[in-house]
Amino acid sequence: MEITATLVKDLRERTGAGMMECKKALTENKGDIDAAAEWLRKQGLAKADKKASRVAAEGRIAMAQDGSKAVLVEINSETDFVAKDENFLSFADAVAKAALASGAKDAEALKAVKLPSGETVEEARAAVIAKVGENVQVRRLIAASGANNVAAYVHGGRIGVLVEVKGGDAEFARGVAMHVAAMNPPYNKAADVPADFLAKEKEIELAKMSEKDKAKPAEILEKIIGGKVAKIVNEVTLYGQPYVLNTDQTVEAAAKAAGADVVGFQRIAVGEGIEKVVEDYAAEVAKAMQV
């Protein structure tokens, strides 16, 4: 069968693969476009395997929400350029929606979930790799659901927050999510701060004191150190921090005014915890020239 330009164009639009790859696929499969599409998918899987060892520390946080049920999924790419690619963005959006609909508990379970296209998330990931030419990974999934107000917020595609608030309204819950995105508090309330953290801070504050202050009566010394540690606790807790939408009050005061109680929050940022490889391209080129 003759491999026409129209046939190549149709396969390219259907798969997103390059023109030469499409022509080769059609030639290998005697012009059968369905068989050629499957052949390309298999080639895409092979490419995905080859790229799997490459560091993917860029990407974006994809979000999906339906009432008090919300999910955030971190999907990584090797470069920020690909993270803005239409194929990558469409994949990320579809994965987030699938995560919400399926109730998948983690990224591993999400791989087997089917998308509206009929592909699993893992199969669609391999197809995206074939299109964009980079390693793409579905790395993390976090979710929140329940009878309380749930706010999902993504800042710049790179920071995602889920907040659960009892009472108040959706606007306040979103405001808290924005605060968490901006300030990244390690803990929610003072009661959530670990005892060993407090003990260590007391030890540090005591070591910083002068010999004159250390000689003060124990109850006075405890009061001084207690005040310093309380200030630190405010800095590391959501409730103790000045509210970003109104810095004249703390988040705790804002919650009280809204008739709300922040039950908890989750925050993820693109690439956190991934060790990026800094490549010396000049040295790489010089080495190649010596071969």
N, C-alpha and C positions, 0 to 999 in steps of 0.2 A: 504493500500500500504506500502511496506517495505521502511523504510527510510535508504537508503544506504549511505556509506561514500562519494561516488561520488556526490550524490545529495546534501549532506551537503556542500561539497567543492564548487560545482557550485553556490549554493546560497550565500555562503560566499564571493566568488569572485565577484558576481553580486552586493551585497549590502555592503560589507565591515564590516558586523556585526560579532560578535564573534561566535565561533563554537557551543557553547552550545545554544546560542540564535537562530542560524540557525536550529539546530536540533529540538528545541522546536517549532519554527515557522512551520516547515514541519510536525511535529506531529499534531499540532493544525489544520493544513489545509490538512490533509490526503495525504501528499506528493505532493500537487499542488504547484509547485515552484513559479508561478505567484501570487497565493493567499498568499503564504508565504512571498514573497517580499513585498506585500502590507501590510500584517500584521506587518512586521518588521518596515515598514515606519510609521505605526500608533503608534507602540511602541516607535519609535524614536521621534515622535511628543510629546508623553507623557514624555519622558526623557527630551526633550528640555524644556517643561513647568516647570519641576522640577528644572532645572538648570538655569532658566531665572533670578532668583534673585541673582545668584552668580556674584561677581564682575569680569568683563573681562576687564583688563587694559593693557594686553599685545597684541600682534598681529603684523600686518604689513600693510603697505601702498601698495596697488596694483595699477598698472598703465596700461593704454591703450592709444594709440595715433594713429591717422591717419591724416597725414599732419598737418594742422593748427587746428585740433580738438583733444582735449586730456581730459582725466579724471583721477582723483585719488580717490580711495575708501579706507577708513580706515575700516579694518575688525579686530575685537578684539577676543582674546582668554583669558583664565585665566592665562596661563603660557607661557613663551617663548619657552618651549619645544614643545608644541602643535603648536605654530606659525611656527615651522620648519617642521611640519609633512606634508607628501606628500599629504594627503587628504585635509588638510587645505590650502596648497599652490595651489593645483589644483582648489579648490573652489574659492579662492581669484582671481586667474587669470581669471577664467570663469566669475566671477561677474564684474570685471573691463571691460572685453570685452563686456559684455551685457550692461553695463552702457553706454559705448561709442556708441554702435550700436543703442540703444533705445532712447538715448537723455533724459533719466530720469533726473529730476531736483534735486532730493534729495534722501536720503537713504530710506525714506518711500515709495516713488514712485517706487524705484528700487525693492522692495520686490515682486511686482506683475509681474515683467519682466520675461519672459520665457528664459531659457537657451537652448542650442542646444539639451540637453538631454530630453527636453519636460517638465522638472520640472520648477516651478517658483523659483526665488532666495530664497524665504522664505522656500519652500519645501526642496530645496537643503541644506539650512542652518540646518534645523532640521535633515537631514540625516547625515550631517557632525558631529553634536553633538552626534548622536548615535554611530558614528565611533570613535571619539576621546575622548568621555567621559567628555567633558568640555563645559561650556557655550561659545557660539560663537555668536557674534553680528556684523551686518553690520551697522556701526555707522554713518559714514559721507561720503558724496560725494561732490567733487568740480570739476568744469569743466571750460574749456576755449575754445573758438572758434572764428574765424573771419578771416579777410583778412590779418592780421599781422602775424609775426612769433610767433609761440607758442612753448615754450619748456616745456617738462615735465621731471622732474628729481626726482629720489628716492634714498636716501642715506641710505645704510644698511638696507633697508626694513622698516625703522622706521620714516624717515622724508621725506615728499613729497612736491614738489614745482611745481607750474605752473606759467610761466612768459609769458607775452604778450609784444612783442617788435615791434615797428614800424620802418622799415628800418633795416639796418645791415644785419646779416645773421644768419643762424641756430646755427652756432658755438658760436657766441657772446651771443645769447639768452640762450643757454645751460650754458655758463659761468656765466651769471647773476643768473640763477637758482641754480647753485652750490654755488654761493656767498650767496644767500638768505638762502639756507639750512644751511650753516656754521655760518652766522652772525645774522640771524633772525632780520632784521631791522623792527621796528614797522611801519615805514612810507616809502613812496616811495621818495618824494621830499620835500624840505622845505615848499613849498606851501601847502602840505598835513598835516602839523603839526597843531593840533588844537590850537586855540587862547588861550583857558584856560590853556593848557599845557605851552605855552610860558609865560603867566602871572604868573603862579606858579613858573616857573624857575627863572623869574626875581625877584620875591619876595624872593626866597631862596638865590639867589646871593646877594641881597641887605642885607639880614639878616647876611650873612657871612662876610660882609665888616667891616673893623675897623671904629671907630668913626671919625678918621682922614680922611679916604677916603670918608665917608658919607658927610663930611663937604665941599667937593669940589664942584665947580659950577655944576649946574644941567646938562648942556650939556656935561661936561666931565664925570660926573657920569653915564649918559645915555650911553655914548660911551664905558665906561669900562664894564658896565653890558651887553650892547649889544654884545660886543666881547665874553664874557663868555657864553652867551646864544647861540650865533652863533656856538660856539664849541660844545655845547650840541646837537644842531640841527643836526650838521654833524654826531654825534655819533648815533643818532636815525633814520637817514634817509639812505635809500639805496644809493642815489646819493652822500651823503656826506662821506660815509665810504670808506676807502682804499680798492681797488678791490682785492679780495683774489688771483686772478690769476696774478696780477701785483701790488704789494702793493706800488709801486712808484707813482701810480696815483689813483685818486678816481674813483668810478664807473661812475660818471658824465663825467669825462675826458675820460674814456674808451669808453663810449657811444658816445661821440662826435667824437672820433677818428674812431669809427666804422660806423659813419653816422647813428646812431640809437637813438631811444627814447624809454625808458621803459614806457609803458603805465600803467602797473600794475602787481601785483603778488599776489599769494595766497600760504600760507604755512601751512601744518598740520603735527603734530607729534603724533605718537602712544600713546594713553593713556592720552594726555594732558587734564586736567580738570576733570579726573576721580579720585575720592578719593579711594585710595587703602587701603584695610583692612590688617593690620599687625596682623597675628595670633600668639598667644603664644601657640605653640604646647605642651610645657612641662606642662603648666597649664591645657591644654585641656586633656592631658593624665592622669594627677593627678586627675582631676575631674571625669573622666571616671572610674578610679580605686575605687573611693569612692561609686559608685553606686552599 
